[in-house]
Amino acid sequence: MSVKGRTNTRPSGSPRKLACPKSEHGLVFPTGAGEVEYHSNIVVRGLAPVQVAAGVVTKAGKAKYTAMHALRHFYASWCINRREDGGLGLPLRSYSTDSGTPLFR
């Protein structure tokens, strides 16, 4: 399977593929029934429990962030945080003029 010039080189018997439900739509991460996973289900059953387990919660004990976009900010922070603080210590290179997205090296 090729997407935008990239070819999937994973072996057909990979553990993820064997455990993944069959999908008529060719989805990578379908629901248990092989259908499209809705955003709200991903947040409620995936993102929120991970935050609670990690202690990223409100005073009421609920997940602090309710949008998947929070993962992008977490990743960017992790990349630029100092190594001694648990980050990768990557320098912030510049801001792209066409998209406004910070680029990392």
C-alpha positions as CSV (number, residue, x, y, z in Angstrom):
1,M,0.0,0.0,0.0
2,S,1.4,3.4,-0.9
3,V,0.4,6.7,0.6
4,K,1.9,9.9,-0.8
5,G,4.9,8.1,-2.3
6,R,5.6,6.0,0.9
7,T,5.3,2.2,0.8
8,N,4.1,0.2,3.8
9,T,7.0,-2.2,4.4
10,R,5.5,-3.9,7.5
11,P,5.2,-7.6,7.2
12,S,1.7,-8.8,6.7
13,G,1.9,-10.9,9.8
14,S,2.9,-8.1,12.2
15,P,1.3,-8.2,15.7
16,R,-0.7,-5.0,15.1
17,K,-2.1,-6.2,11.9
18,L,-3.0,-9.6,13.3
19,A,-4.7,-8.0,16.3
20,C,-6.5,-5.3,14.3
21,P,-10.1,-6.0,13.3
22,K,-10.7,-6.5,9.5
23,S,-12.1,-3.4,7.9
24,E,-13.9,-3.0,4.6
25,H,-12.6,0.5,4.5
26,G,-8.9,-0.4,4.9
27,L,-8.6,1.6,8.1
28,V,-5.4,1.4,10.1
29,F,-7.1,1.7,13.6
30,P,-10.7,0.7,13.2
31,T,-13.2,0.0,16.0
32,G,-13.7,-3.6,17.2
33,A,-16.4,-3.8,14.5
34,G,-14.1,-2.6,11.8
35,E,-15.7,0.8,11.5
36,V,-14.4,4.4,11.8
37,E,-13.5,5.4,15.4
38,Y,-15.2,8.6,16.3
39,H,-13.1,11.4,17.9
40,S,-15.2,11.5,21.1
41,N,-14.5,7.8,21.7
42,I,-10.8,8.2,21.2
43,V,-10.8,11.0,23.7
44,V,-13.0,9.3,26.3
45,R,-11.5,5.8,26.0
46,G,-7.9,6.7,25.1
47,L,-6.7,10.2,25.9
48,A,-8.6,10.8,29.1
49,P,-7.6,7.6,30.9
50,V,-3.9,8.1,30.0
51,Q,-4.0,11.6,31.5
52,V,-5.7,10.4,34.7
53,A,-3.1,7.6,35.1
54,A,-0.3,10.1,34.6
55,G,-1.8,12.6,37.1
56,V,-2.6,15.3,34.5
57,V,-5.9,16.1,36.0
58,T,-8.1,19.0,37.2
59,K,-8.9,19.6,40.8
60,A,-12.0,17.4,40.3
61,G,-9.7,14.5,39.2
62,K,-10.8,14.6,35.6
63,A,-8.5,14.7,32.6
64,K,-7.1,18.2,32.2
65,Y,-7.1,18.3,28.3
66,T,-10.0,17.2,26.2
67,A,-8.6,17.8,22.7
68,M,-6.2,15.6,20.8
69,H,-4.3,18.8,19.8
70,A,-2.9,18.8,23.3
71,L,-0.7,15.9,22.2
72,R,1.0,18.1,19.7
73,H,1.9,20.6,22.3
74,F,3.1,17.9,24.7
75,Y,5.4,16.5,22.0
76,A,6.8,20.0,21.0
77,S,7.5,20.7,24.7
78,W,9.2,17.3,25.2
79,C,11.4,17.9,22.1
80,I,12.7,21.3,23.3
81,N,12.9,20.6,27.1
82,R,16.4,20.2,28.5
83,R,17.7,16.6,28.8
84,E,18.1,17.0,32.5
85,D,14.4,17.8,32.7
86,G,13.5,14.7,30.8
87,G,13.2,16.2,27.4
88,L,15.2,15.7,24.2
89,G,17.1,19.0,24.3
90,L,16.4,19.8,20.7
91,P,16.9,23.4,19.6
92,L,14.0,25.4,18.3
93,R,15.2,26.1,14.8
94,S,12.8,28.6,13.4
95,Y,9.2,29.3,12.5
96,S,8.1,28.2,9.0
97,T,7.0,31.2,7.0
98,D,4.3,29.3,5.2
99,S,2.6,27.5,8.0
100,G,3.6,29.2,11.2
101,T,4.6,25.8,12.7
102,P,7.8,25.6,14.7
103,L,10.4,23.3,13.1
104,F,12.8,21.1,15.0
105,R,16.1,19.5,14.0
